[in-house]
Structures are given as C-alpha cells and as structure tokens.
C-alpha cells in the first residue's frame, strides 16, 4: 500500500503527466483483508459487501487535523488513480491460536467454513 501511495504522490506532483491518461494505464486495485473480524455493516446496521466497505474507507472524512487531511489526500489519490477497485475479506481459518500455527496438519473439521 505504501508503494502505491508514494507512486500516486509522485505522479500527482508532476506537471508533465495527464491524470486521465495515467488513470487509463493504472491496473485494478484489489484490497485483500486477511483475518477480517469486523461486521460488514453500514452506519445504520445494514449489511454491506466488502467492496462497499472499501468505498466507505475511501470516503473523505470531515476532520481538520493535519494527519486527517493527509489521510484524506491518500483516499483521494486512491479513488482518482484506481477507478476499478474491489475488496475481499477473509476471516481467520480457525479461532484457536495454536491451531493457526499448525494449519497444514489440522483436521478440516476444525476449520471455519
């Protein structure tokens, strides 16, 4: 993620690049959330998809601190340069920590569906 953000920063500062031309050449953005444990719900408790979760995460946050503005700038760059975005959320394969350390030998019945 850091590499993508740095690339977007450099490209945005260069006057010689046409933003739309760059957008057309950027690949799709896939955000894979490993060991995801949050509920996929919006602010009203309605179920949402992982892609909706990504879009919510990329929305502008109305805060006035310098750190918040920097994060909003990153959100904007990701929205601008990666027009094709998707997200997948993967839960932990098992609840038990000791089972996670031995996944290759673990009986399938101990894995989450």
C-alpha positions in Angstrom: 0.0 0.0 0.0 2.9 2.4 0.8 4.4 1.9 -2.6 1.1 2.7 -4.3 0.6 5.8 -2.2 4.2 7.0 -2.9 3.7 6.4 -6.7 0.4 8.4 -6.7 2.1 11.2 -4.8 5.0 11.5 -7.3 2.7 11.3 -10.3 0.3 13.9 -8.9 3.2 16.4 -8.4 4.5 16.0 -12.0 3.0 18.5 -14.4 4.1 16.5 -17.4 1.6 13.7 -16.7 -2.0 13.9 -17.7 -4.1 12.4 -14.8 -6.7 10.9 -17.1 -4.0 9.3 -19.2 -2.5 7.8 -16.1 -5.8 6.6 -14.8 -6.3 4.7 -18.0 -3.0 2.8 -17.6 -3.2 2.0 -13.9 -4.2 -1.6 -13.0 -7.2 -2.6 -11.0 -6.9 -2.2 -7.2 -7.7 -5.3 -5.1 -7.6 -4.9 -1.3 -7.5 -8.2 0.4 -8.4 -8.0 4.1 -6.9 -11.0 5.9 -8.2 -12.2 9.3 -11.1 -9.8 9.0 -13.3 -9.7 12.1 -15.4 -6.6 11.7 -19.1 -6.7 10.9 -19.7 -5.7 7.3 -22.4 -3.2 8.0 -23.0 0.5 7.3 -23.7 3.2 9.8 -27.3 2.1 10.0 -26.5 -1.6 10.6 -27.4 -2.7 7.1 -25.3 -5.5 5.6 -22.7 -4.3 3.0 -20.3 -6.1 0.7 -16.5 -6.0 1.1 -16.4 -3.7 -1.9 -18.9 -1.3 -0.2 -16.6 -1.4 2.9 -13.7 -0.3 0.7 -15.7 2.5 -0.8 -16.7 3.7 2.7 -13.0 3.6 3.8 -12.1 5.7 0.8 -14.7 8.4 1.5 -13.5 11.9 2.6 -13.5 12.2 6.4 -14.5 15.7 7.6 -11.8 16.3 10.2 -9.4 19.3 10.4 -6.2 17.9 11.8 -3.1 17.8 9.6 -3.0 14.0 10.0 -6.6 13.7 8.9 -6.1 15.9 5.9 -3.1 13.7 4.9 -5.3 10.6 5.1 -8.0 12.3 3.0 -5.4 13.1 0.4 -4.4 9.5 0.2 -8.0 8.4 -0.1 -8.5 10.9 -2.9 -5.4 9.6 -4.7 -6.6 6.0 -4.5 -10.0 7.0 -5.8 -8.5 9.0 -8.6 -5.9 6.7 -9.9 -7.6 3.4 -9.3 -11.0 3.6 -11.0 -11.5 -0.1 -10.9 -11.5 -1.2 -7.2 -12.5 -4.3 -5.4 -12.2 -5.8 -1.9 -12.3 -9.3 -0.4 -12.5 -10.0 3.3 -11.1 -13.3 4.6 -11.9 -14.5 8.1 -9.3 -16.3 10.3 -9.4 -20.0 9.3 -9.8 -21.1 12.9 -10.5 -19.4 16.2 -7.7 -21.2 18.2 -4.3 -19.6 18.2 -2.5 -22.9 18.5 -4.5 -24.3 15.5 -3.3 -21.4 13.4 0.3 -22.4 14.0 -0.5 -25.9 12.6 -2.9 -25.3 9.7 -1.1 -27.6 7.3 -1.8 -30.6 9.6 -5.1 -29.5 11.1 -8.2 -31.7 10.5 -10.6 -30.0 8.2 -13.4 -30.3 10.8 -11.5 -27.7 12.9 -11.5 -25.1 10.1 -14.2 -22.4 9.8 -16.4 -22.8 6.8 
